[in-house]
């Protein structure tokens, strides 16, 4: 019993010490804020406004490059141009007669709106045989994940998405996040 009491007292002492340190840090933060002048607050506002303007400008530049929407590329030349212009890109290789491509389209449209940093496009595989051959597209639908102009990974069919037609957009988002193509939202 004495041994248990000694251990209990030691644990309580460590917990109390940790809480006191945390309280001291919080008190220091509160004191720092109490001592701030109106000029200090104005500087914080100025920096935040500057960051917001910079973010809005960057977002507009991305939208001008086709980010924020899900668009179809007409040919291979447009594919290479898009991959060159955008650091992150997800390209859906589809065929109009493959109904599962419509499922991918639905998810890609949603993701394009939420992940401005990544460009979401699709291209008709029947119109670009050279590109399909070079990228080894053998099954439709295929999502090609492109990072810095290089193919990072390809998602072939629905196997990586649970193997079912009714997978949730979140599943695709998680796979894209695994390869650094999107930031995962909670």
ZIVENGI-V645912 format. One record per residue. N is the residue number from 0. OMEGA is omega as a letter, one per 20 degrees, with the letter a starting at -180 (999 if undefined). Layout:
BEGIN
n->{N;N}
omega->{OMEGA;OMEGA}
END
This chain:
BEGIN
n->{0;1;2;3;4;5;6;7;8;9;10;11;12;13;14;15;16;17;18;19;20;21;22;23;24;25;26;27;28;29;30;31;32;33;34;35;36;37;38;39;40;41;42;43;44;45;46;47;48;49;50;51;52;53;54;55;56;57;58;59;60;61;62;63;64;65;66;67;68;69;70;71;72;73;74;75;76;77;78;79;80;81;82;83;84;85;86;87;88;89;90;91;92;93;94;95;96;97;98;99;100;101;102;103;104;105;106;107;108;109;110;111;112;113;114;115;116;117;118;119;120;121;122;123;124;125;126;127;128;129;130;131;132;133;134;135;136;137;138;139;140;141;142;143;144;145;146;147;148;149;150;151;152;153;154;155;156;157;158;159;160;161;162;163;164;165;166;167;168;169;170;171;172;173;174;175;176;177;178;179;180;181;182;183;184;185}
omega->{r;r;r;a;r;r;r;r;r;r;r;r;r;r;r;r;r;r;r;r;r;r;r;r;r;r;r;r;r;r;r;r;r;a;a;r;r;r;r;r;r;r;r;r;a;r;r;r;r;r;r;r;r;r;r;r;r;r;r;r;r;r;r;r;r;r;r;r;r;a;r;r;a;a;a;r;r;r;a;r;r;r;r;a;a;r;r;a;r;a;r;r;a;r;a;a;a;a;r;r;r;r;r;r;a;a;a;r;r;a;a;a;a;a;a;a;a;r;r;a;r;r;a;a;a;a;a;a;r;a;r;r;a;a;r;r;a;a;r;j;r;r;r;a;a;a;r;r;a;r;a;a;r;r;a;a;a;a;a;a;r;r;a;r;a;r;a;r;r;a;r;r;r;r;r;r;r;a;r;r;r;r;a;r;r;999}
END
